[in-house]
């Protein structure tokens, strides 16, 4: 079903009743986080970090198109290079040391109260990343990483 933004608890209950109560489908409910980076709401933004091996390959900031709250490139988001803070870089390194993933996309959401980890995607697309970082070749980097693993 994807993600649904509910404007209030009553709206959330109506959606749950309409789509989920008839089936035993698990659902996840989470608070909508506002981003202090973006001054004009309702524009939404997050950070996608691309991991290859146990290395941070790079990061992009994804900004939802006007009127959209999801930051997916496929939904019209714009993507720009992003420099992780030292704290966020350390957070990512600690996180990936516990994951058994060769390639991953990790979505971060910086707030005034610290950085939230929104999602760890074990099969991330990298078209938006490649557009934001045209000098980096993600496909070649993944191939080289895998070839090195094979040689070991």
N, C-alpha and C positions, 0 to 999 in steps of 0.2 A: 504494500500500500504506500510506502514511502513515509514522508514526514508531513505533518499537518500543524499549522500554527493556529492556536486557539487564543482568542482575544480575552477570554475570561473563564472562570471555573464552570459556569453554566454551559457555555459553548463547548468546553471540553467534555462535560458529562453527556451532552447531546451526541457528540461524535462517538464517544465510547459506546453509548447505548445503540446507536445506529449501525456501527460497523464491527464491534468487537464482542458484545455480550452474547450474541447467538452462537459464536464459535469459541473454541478454547485456544484462541490465538494470543500468544504473549504480546504485550505492548510495553513500551517504555515511555514514561512521562518524565519530562524534565523542564526545569525553569528556562524561560527565554532570557538569555543573557544579553544585556546591552553593552555595547563596546565603547569605551571612553575614547578610543582613537578617532572614531567618527563623530564629528560634532553635529552633523545634520542627520537626525533619525528620519525615516526608518532604514536608511542604508545600513547594511550589515557587512561585516568584514571578518575574516579569520586568516590564519597563517597555515599554509600547507608546507610541511617539511618532508623532503624526499630523502629516504634512507636507502643506501646500497651497502650491503654487508653490515658492518657495525659502525658505518661512517655517515655523518650528516653530509649529504651531497650538495644540498642547497635548500633555499626556502623562497616561497612567494607569498605575497599578500593578495588575497582574493577579495574583491569588492563586488557585492551583489549589484545587479543593475537596479535602477530606480524602480520602486514598486515591488521588488522581490526581496525576500529575506534570506533565501538560500544562496550560498556563495559558489555554486557549481559553475564552472566555465561553460558547460553545455547549456546552462540556463541564461547565459549572457553576462556572466560576471567578468570583470576586467581583472587582469593579473599583472602584478609588478614584482620585480626582485625585492627581496626582504632580507635584511641582516638581523639574524637572531641576536638577542641580548646574551651576555655571558651566562646569565642565570637560566635562560630558556635552553641554551645549548647544553648546559650541564644537565638540565632536566631530561632532555632528549637522550643524552648519552646514558644516563642511569636507566631510563625506561628501556632502551633497546638492548641493554645488557641482560635484561630479563626475558626478552622475546626471542623466539626461534623463527625469525623471519629473515629472508635474504634481501628482499626489497619491500619497502613499506612507505606509505604516505601517512604522516601523523598530522592531524589537524589540531591546532592550538588556538586558544581564544584568550588574549590578554585582557585583564580587567584591573580595576583599581585594587582589588583584593588578591591579585596574583594571576597566574596563568592556569587556565583550565585545559585539560586534554579532552577534546571533543570526540575524537575517533582515531582508531588505528586501522588503516586500510591495508590489508595484505596483498591486494592486487590493484595498486593505484595506476590511474592513467597519468601520463606526463605531457600531454599536448600543451596544456596551459603553462606548465613549468618550462617547456622548451621554447615557447613563445616569449616568455618573460626573460629567459636566459638563453638567447640564441647562440651564444659562444660555447655552451655546454651541450654535449651529445649524450643524452641519457641512455639511448639504446646501446651505443658503443661502450659506455661505462659499465652497464649491466653485463654485456657480453664479455668484456675483459675481466670483470669480477668473477664470473662463472668459469671462464677458462682457467683463471688462477686457482680457483677451488679444485678444479679437475686435476690440475698439475700436482697439487699437494697430495 
